[in-house]
Amino acid sequence: MTSDRSRPPQPGKDSRRAYLVFGIGVLAYFSAVAQRTSFGVATVDAAERFGTAASALSLVSLMQVLVYAALQIPVGVLVDRFGARAMVSAGALLMTVGQVQLALADTVAEGVVARVLVGAGDAATFVCVMRLIPAWFSALRVPLLTQVVGVFGNLGQLVSVIPFAWVLDRAGWLPSFLGLAALALLAGTLAAALLRDAPPGVEVLHRRLGLRRTGQVLRESLAEPGTRLGFWVHFTTQFAGNTFVLMWGYPYLEYAQGLPDTTISVVMTSFVLTNLAVGLALGGLTARRPERRVRLSLTVTAGIFAAWTVLLVWPGTAPAAVVLAAVCVIAISMPASMIAFDITRSFNPPRRSGTAMGIANVGGFTASVLAIFVTGFVLDLLYAGGFREELYAPDAFRVAVAAQFLIAGAGAVGVLATAARVRRRHWPDAV
């Protein structure tokens, strides 16, 4: 198999219009991340508003992530058929409706419905934006731009950490979530007006992709070991940061580490800024040394859980500087997970890229579902069993977070096994 990195650019690629389309796509993903992470900031407020326990509250985020993960392969197939413009616009509309529903919700059931809609809309965004990159840019630019999507898209977390958290504190639940709904509506409007699936005259869609052909494309994608490796790399690298920012980061920092709100905002902002700083470096490194992608992803995972180990074994509460440093290491999981899509793209042709990337994207969110649930389940188990007097007791968080190590271990085994298959199928230095 020859590398696609040495091919000359095609007409329309790397143009000003390409960067306009790319910018709108990044904005759409920026908005999607803001919608995705907003509930994690509002976890404590939601517990009071809905009057529920940790495991029931985690169900709200759990269903959001579960729907996101379940829809990745269908979304990948649909974007190969209908294109990114239609899918991103529809996703933004779903997130708008979901955030309006959450703004009006008074019960856990209503909150679950709202986050299911947000999860479905979010699912229709990332993979579709990623599909635009190889359509509009030459192969040498793809790894770095892949990281740029992740880095600048994940800056949407800052919307949750700073303005959303401020409005939530000052104005309350309803105005804060309605503001996010307005952002989603803006992103969807711009996507519908300005996104294009490929340069003029270039056809990248399966206009006649019926059920039989869909099944064939799905089987071809799954049969490629590079797709399965992308799944396991994403599974292993992403879930630690995802679980932290979607659900358990704020409660952990507030109750387990005893940090005040202002310090928590600084820590969570540093989480996002670390994505920015590290993501661009990782993009350049994967472009120059693609044969080290698996090694790099496993090194990052080891570093993340070494940082968690420091926090979990520290007697009492750790100094704020130690917490900040550890959270910044955990944050590297987000840009590192983008390596999975560079791997997947390397071993799949453009005609099935959406389907293959959808399969890979299932990985991290499957692991996130497990981690979110297990953490909440352990917290409730220790509290209900009388082992801890408080639901969010610091020692309870030590046990709950430690359970995530099992998920990381399973993912690492999957990475090593599928990497060996990729090297046998393609070439020894493929990954």
URMOZI-V137020 format. One record per residue. N is the residue number from 1. RES is the residue in three letters. PHI is phi as a letter, one per 20 degrees, with the letter a starting at -180 (NA if undefined). Layout:
[[N | RES | PHI] [N | RES | PHI]]
This chain:
[[1 | MET | NA] [2 | THR | e] [3 | SER | f] [4 | ASP | e] [5 | ARG | f] [6 | SER | e] [7 | ARG | f] [8 | PRO | f] [9 | PRO | f] [10 | GLN | e] [11 | PRO | g] [12 | GLY | n] [13 | LYS | f] [14 | ASP | m] [15 | SER | e] [16 | ARG | f] [17 | ARG | f] [18 | ALA | g] [19 | TYR | f] [20 | LEU | f] [21 | VAL | g] [22 | PHE | f] [23 | GLY | f] [24 | ILE | f] [25 | GLY | f] [26 | VAL | f] [27 | LEU | f] [28 | ALA | f] [29 | TYR | f] [30 | PHE | g] [31 | SER | f] [32 | ALA | f] [33 | VAL | f] [34 | ALA | f] [35 | GLN | f] [36 | ARG | f] [37 | THR | e] [38 | SER | f] [39 | PHE | f] [40 | GLY | f] [41 | VAL | f] [42 | ALA | e] [43 | THR | g] [44 | VAL | f] [45 | ASP | f] [46 | ALA | f] [47 | ALA | f] [48 | GLU | f] [49 | ARG | f] [50 | PHE | e] [51 | GLY | l] [52 | THR | c] [53 | ALA | e] [54 | ALA | f] [55 | SER | f] [56 | ALA | f] [57 | LEU | f] [58 | SER | f] [59 | LEU | f] [60 | VAL | f] [61 | SER | f] [62 | LEU | f] [63 | MET | f] [64 | GLN | g] [65 | VAL | f] [66 | LEU | f] [67 | VAL | f] [68 | TYR | g] [69 | ALA | f] [70 | ALA | f] [71 | LEU | e] [72 | GLN | f] [73 | ILE | f] [74 | PRO | g] [75 | VAL | f] [76 | GLY | g] [77 | VAL | f] [78 | LEU | f] [79 | VAL | f] [80 | ASP | f] [81 | ARG | e] [82 | PHE | d] [83 | GLY | n] [84 | ALA | f] [85 | ARG | g] [86 | ALA | f] [87 | MET | f] [88 | VAL | f] [89 | SER | f] [90 | ALA | f] [91 | GLY | f] [92 | ALA | f] [93 | LEU | f] [94 | LEU | f] [95 | MET | f] [96 | THR | g] [97 | VAL | f] [98 | GLY | f] [99 | GLN | f] [100 | VAL | f] [101 | GLN | f] [102 | LEU | f] [103 | ALA | f] [104 | LEU | e] [105 | ALA | f] [106 | ASP | c] [107 | THR | c] [108 | VAL | f] [109 | ALA | f] [110 | GLU | f] [111 | GLY | f] [112 | VAL | f] [113 | VAL | g] [114 | ALA | f] [115 | ARG | f] [116 | VAL | f] [117 | LEU | f] [118 | VAL | f] [119 | GLY | f] [120 | ALA | f] [121 | GLY | f] [122 | ASP | f] [123 | ALA | f] [124 | ALA | e] [125 | THR | d] [126 | PHE | f] [127 | VAL | g] [128 | CYS | f] [129 | VAL | f] [130 | MET | f] [131 | ARG | f] [132 | LEU | f] [133 | ILE | f] [134 | PRO | f] [135 | ALA | f] [136 | TRP | d] [137 | PHE | c] [138 | SER | f] [139 | ALA | g] [140 | LEU | f] [141 | ARG | e] [142 | VAL | f] [143 | PRO | g] [144 | LEU | f] [145 | LEU | f] [146 | THR | g] [147 | GLN | f] [148 | VAL | f] [149 | VAL | g] [150 | GLY | f] [151 | VAL | f] [152 | PHE | f] [153 | GLY | f] [154 | ASN | f] [155 | LEU | f] [156 | GLY | g] [157 | GLN | f] [158 | LEU | f] [159 | VAL | f] [160 | SER | f] [161 | VAL | f] [162 | ILE | d] [163 | PRO | f] [164 | PHE | f] [165 | ALA | f] [166 | TRP | f] [167 | VAL | f] [168 | LEU | f] [169 | ASP | f] [170 | ARG | e] [171 | ALA | d] [172 | GLY | o] [173 | TRP | f] [174 | LEU | f] [175 | PRO | f] [176 | SER | f] [177 | PHE | f] [178 | LEU | f] [179 | GLY | f] [180 | LEU | f] [181 | ALA | f] [182 | ALA | f] [183 | LEU | f] [184 | ALA | f] [185 | LEU | f] [186 | LEU | f] [187 | ALA | f] [188 | GLY | f] [189 | THR | f] [190 | LEU | f] [191 | ALA | f] [192 | ALA | f] [193 | ALA | e] [194 | LEU | d] [195 | LEU | f] [196 | ARG | c] [197 | ASP | f] [198 | ALA | a] [199 | PRO | g] [200 | PRO | g] [201 | GLY | n] [202 | VAL | d] [203 | GLU | d] [204 | VAL | c] [205 | LEU | d] [206 | HIS | e] [207 | ARG | f] [208 | ARG | d] [209 | LEU | f] [210 | GLY | e] [211 | LEU | f] [212 | ARG | f] [213 | ARG | f] [214 | THR | g] [215 | GLY | f] [216 | GLN | f] [217 | VAL | f] [218 | LEU | f] [219 | ARG | f] [220 | GLU | f] [221 | SER | f] [222 | LEU | f] [223 | ALA | f] [224 | GLU | f] [225 | PRO | f] [226 | GLY | f] [227 | THR | f] [228 | ARG | f] [229 | LEU | f] [230 | GLY | g] [231 | PHE | g] [232 | TRP | f] [233 | VAL | f] [234 | HIS | f] [235 | PHE | g] [236 | THR | f] [237 | THR | e] [238 | GLN | e] [239 | PHE | f] [240 | ALA | f] [241 | GLY | f] [242 | ASN | f] [243 | THR | f] [244 | PHE | f] [245 | VAL | e] [246 | LEU | e] [247 | MET | b] [248 | TRP | d] [249 | GLY | f] [250 | TYR | f] [251 | PRO | g] [252 | TYR | f] [253 | LEU | f] [254 | GLU | f] [255 | TYR | e] [256 | ALA | e] [257 | GLN | d] [258 | GLY | m] [259 | LEU | e] [260 | PRO | f] [261 | ASP | g] [262 | THR | f] [263 | THR | f] [264 | ILE | f] [265 | SER | f] [266 | VAL | f] [267 | VAL | f] [268 | MET | f] [269 | THR | f] [270 | SER | f] [271 | PHE | g] [272 | VAL | f] [273 | LEU | f] [274 | THR | f] [275 | ASN | g] [276 | LEU | f] [277 | ALA | f] [278 | VAL | e] [279 | GLY | g] [280 | LEU | f] [281 | ALA | f] [282 | LEU | f] [283 | GLY | f] [284 | GLY | f] [285 | LEU | f] [286 | THR | f] [287 | ALA | f] [288 | ARG | e] [289 | ARG | c] [290 | PRO | f] [291 | GLU | f] [292 | ARG | d] [293 | ARG | f] [294 | VAL | f] [295 | ARG | g] [296 | LEU | f] [297 | SER | f] [298 | LEU | f] [299 | THR | f] [300 | VAL | f] [301 | THR | f] [302 | ALA | f] [303 | GLY | f] [304 | ILE | f] [305 | PHE | e] [306 | ALA | f] [307 | ALA | f] [308 | TRP | f] [309 | THR | f] [310 | VAL | g] [311 | LEU | f] [312 | LEU | f] [313 | VAL | e] [314 | TRP | f] [315 | PRO | f] [316 | GLY | m] [317 | THR | e] [318 | ALA | f] [319 | PRO | g] [320 | ALA | g] [321 | ALA | f] [322 | VAL | f] [323 | VAL | f] [324 | LEU | g] [325 | ALA | f] [326 | ALA | f] [327 | VAL | f] [328 | CYS | f] [329 | VAL | f] [330 | ILE | g] [331 | ALA | f] [332 | ILE | f] [333 | SER | g] [334 | MET | f] [335 | PRO | f] [336 | ALA | f] [337 | SER | f] [338 | MET | f] [339 | ILE | g] [340 | ALA | g] [341 | PHE | f] [342 | ASP | f] [343 | ILE | f] [344 | THR | f] [345 | ARG | f] [346 | SER | f] [347 | PHE | d] [348 | ASN | c] [349 | PRO | f] [350 | PRO | g] [351 | ARG | f] [352 | ARG | c] [353 | SER | f] [354 | GLY | f] [355 | THR | f] [356 | ALA | f] [357 | MET | f] [358 | GLY | f] [359 | ILE | f] [360 | ALA | f] [361 | ASN | f] [362 | VAL | f] [363 | GLY | g] [364 | GLY | f] [365 | PHE | e] [366 | THR | f] [367 | ALA | f] [368 | SER | f] [369 | VAL | g] [370 | LEU | f] [371 | ALA | f] [372 | ILE | f] [373 | PHE | f] [374 | VAL | f] [375 | THR | f] [376 | GLY | f] [377 | PHE | f] [378 | VAL | f] [379 | LEU | f] [380 | ASP | f] [381 | LEU | f] [382 | LEU | f] [383 | TYR | f] [384 | ALA | f] [385 | GLY | e] [386 | GLY | n] [387 | PHE | f] [388 | ARG | c] [389 | GLU | e] [390 | GLU | c] [391 | LEU | f] [392 | TYR | d] [393 | ALA | f] [394 | PRO | g] [395 | ASP | f] [396 | ALA | f] [397 | PHE | f] [398 | ARG | g] [399 | VAL | f] [400 | ALA | f] [401 | VAL | f] [402 | ALA | g] [403 | ALA | f] [404 | GLN | f] [405 | PHE | f] [406 | LEU | f] [407 | ILE | f] [408 | ALA | f] [409 | GLY | f] [410 | ALA | f] [411 | GLY | f] [412 | ALA | f] [413 | VAL | f] [414 | GLY | f] [415 | VAL | f] [416 | LEU | f] [417 | ALA | f] [418 | THR | f] [419 | ALA | f] [420 | ALA | f] [421 | ARG | f] [422 | VAL | f] [423 | ARG | f] [424 | ARG | f] [425 | ARG | f] [426 | HIS | d] [427 | TRP | b] [428 | PRO | g] [429 | ASP | d] [430 | ALA | f] [431 | VAL | c]]
